[in-house]
Amino acid sequence: MKTHEVFGIQPAVSEHSYIDRGSLDREFRKLVERQQTHIAIRGASKAGKSWLRQRVLTDPIIVQCRLSYTTLDIYRDALARLDVRVELEKTSTNAIKGKIAASGEAGFKLIAKATGSGEIAGEHQDTTKDKAVGKDIGDLEFIASLIRASGRVLVIEDFHYLPIEEQRKFAFDLKTLWDYKTFVVVVGVWISENMLITLNPDLSDRIEELSVIWQPAELKQVLQKGCAKLNLRPTEQVAVELAQNSYESVGLLQKLALRLIDDELGITAAAPDGTELVVDNVAAVQDAAMHVAEQLNQLYQAFAKRVCEGIRTRKNSTGIYAHGMAAVMSAGDTELASGLSAKAIHAVAHARQPRIQLGNLKAVLARFPELQVDSDGRGLVLAYDQQDEKISVVDKQLLLYRKFATVKWPWEDLIEEVSKEQSAFD
């Protein structure tokens, strides 16, 4: 057994170092099999949400959200994975219309099954089923019937990327989909419990939320299980250090463990059966963390560059953006992990620049996500929860990076640059 087969970030589940945290797998599987409610799974980036989904769901319909996505994009992507094409166009009254057509034989069969119409072999290429695609219930019923006919579960990944208004729209669609007995799994990062119910109170009793949050003791169990597979035994101090540097992220623990054992200690494979090697080099844990932090440098410097370029393109309030970012990034690990309130950010920013008002700062914080993402609409590091008015770190690798890397953030230079503008704090 090779060390990299046990530890490390992998697309497929590594059973050798996987634990059912708090019987979460069993709870998730029970809810899926029950088929009575939608399911929401919340947890930070690299918290193990994808592995949880892989262990429970077989061949789901997966839609990956982007920052600019709408609810219509979700349905279009979901149907595309079923060989069903959605062609949309806007009318002069801003309504949405379009048609749903089979783009392959599988899609043709699915439409025929959902509509109860007969199937004619060989005609799938020329056959279309016209349906209006919009917000009215009749259209959503047809989409729901297609999903049910596929026999697969619809999974919405990275739901937090959706703009708040689109989140609210989808929360109301979830109530309608529940009426049609079409149950959805929504996965994302948000601070407040039962966020979707807050967006639409009608979802109460129609959705169950599972929280993927790792405690240090559970992270130690992951390390110990994987080490046992390699005939290794980490000391308590080594396990504690690795868990602390993982910042409640099981993915980060996997990365640190691989770096420690395979690279720093040179243990590339399991020890011979009947033997047990003790892993007790605490200094090597720090070296592993330092190396991983250095590998993250390009990622977070690119993040800082995107934010700065985004701030410079703002015509007004550029100074509020810059001071707000400086206040957020100077906050402690605990505050960023649990959620830093807009009032706390304002207290720091206002002390630095008295012209910054709380109301204006809140408006700026709501636009933070669009500053961070790349051209594909991905790469979110900090998320703003408008319900709780809190900023939180989505990618907890940032906390490791700040701890072990020598970071020079560009915020102070940016503040000096943009503050010269007349409207910088309007």
C-alpha positions, 0 to 999 in steps of 0.5 A, a space after each residue: 500500500 502506497 502512502 499516496 493511496 491512503 492520504 492526499 486530495 483525491 477525486 474518488 473516496 479513499 476508504 483507507 482514511 475515511 471516517 463516517 463523521 458523527 454517522 453523517 453517512 448513515 443520516 444522509 443515506 436515510 434521508 435520501 432513501 426516505 424520499 420525503 424532503 429536500 436535503 441541504 449539506 453545508 460545510 466549508 471548502 474541502 470539508 468532505 462534502 463531495 466524498 459524502 455525496 459520492 459514498 451515498 448517491 449513485 450517478 446523481 445529476 450534478 450542477 456546479 453553480 457559478 457566480 453569475 448563475 440563475 435558476 434557469 441556468 440550473 435547470 438548463 445544466 441539469 437537463 443537459 446532463 439528461 441529453 435534453 436541450 433547453 433553448 431560451 429567449 427573452 420576450 419584449 415583456 421580459 418574460 422567458 420563453 423557449 423550448 425543450 428538445 431532445 439532443 440525443 436518443 437518451 433525451 428523446 426516450 426521457 421526454 417520451 417517458 415523462 410525457 407518456 407519449 409513444 416512442 418511435 425508434 429512429 426519430 429522436 433526431 427530428 423530434 422536439 417537445 415544445 414547452 415554455 421555460 420560465 417561472 410558471 408552475 406548469 413549466 417546473 412541473 415538466 422539468 420535475 417530471 423529466 428529473 423523476 423519469 431519469 431516476 436520478 437525484 439532482 445535486 446543486 453544488 456550490 449553491 453559495 455562488 448564486 446571487 442572493 436573489 437567485 438563491 431566494 428564487 430557487 428556495 421558492 422553486 424548492 417548495 414547488 418541486 417538493 409538491 411534485 415529489 422531486 427532491 433535491 440535494 443542495 450543497 454549499 457554504 453558509 453560516 446560519 443554520 437552515 438558511 434556505 428556510 430563512 429564504 422561504 419559510 414554506 420549506 419548514 418540514 420540507 428540507 433537512 440540513 446536514 452540517 459537515 463540520 469537523 472537530 479536532 478529535 474527528 480529524 485525529 481519527 482520520 489521521 489514525 485510521 490512515 496511519 494504521 493502514 500504513 502500519 504507522 502510529 502517530 504520537 498524540 502531539 503529532 496528531 494534535 499539531 496536524 489537526 490544529 493546522 488543518 483548521 477544521 478542514 479534512 481536505 487540508 488534513 489529507 494534504 498535510 498528512 501526505 506531505 508529512 509522511 511521504 515527503 518530510 519523513 520519506 515513508 512512501 509505502 506501508 511498513 512491513 506487516 507485523 511492524 509498527 513505526 512511530 511518527 513522532 517528529 513534531 518539527 516535520 509537521 511544521 515543515 510540512 505545513 510550511 511547504 503546503 503554505 508556500 504551494 498556496 502562495 500563487 493561489 492567494 496572490 492571484 486572489 489578491 490581484 483579482 480583488 485589487 483589479 476589481 476595486 480599481 474598476 469601481 467608479 465610487 466607494 473604492 476606498 470603502 472596498 479597500 479598507 473593508 478588505 484590509 479589516 477583514 484580512 486582518 481579523 483573527 482565525 476564529 472570527 473568520 471561521 465563525 463569521 465576522 460581522 459587518 459591525 465588527 468590520 466597520 469598527 476597524 474600517 471606521 477607526 482607520 477612515 471616519 468617512 466610512 459609514 456602516 450602510 455603505 460598507 454593507 453594500 460594499 461587502 455584498 459585492 465582495 464575491 464578484 471581486 474575487 472570482 476568476 473569468 469562469 466565476 470560480 475561486 471564492 475565498 470570502 463569502 458574505 451572508 446577507 442574512 446574518 451580515 457576516 463575512 466568513 472564509 470559504 477556503 480555510 486553506 487561507 488560514 494556514 497560508 496566513 500562519 506559515 507564509 510571509 504574506 504582504 497583502 497589497 491593501 495598504 498600497 491600494 488604500 493610498 492609491 484609491 483614496 486620492 479619488 474625490 468619490 472614494 468614500 461616497 
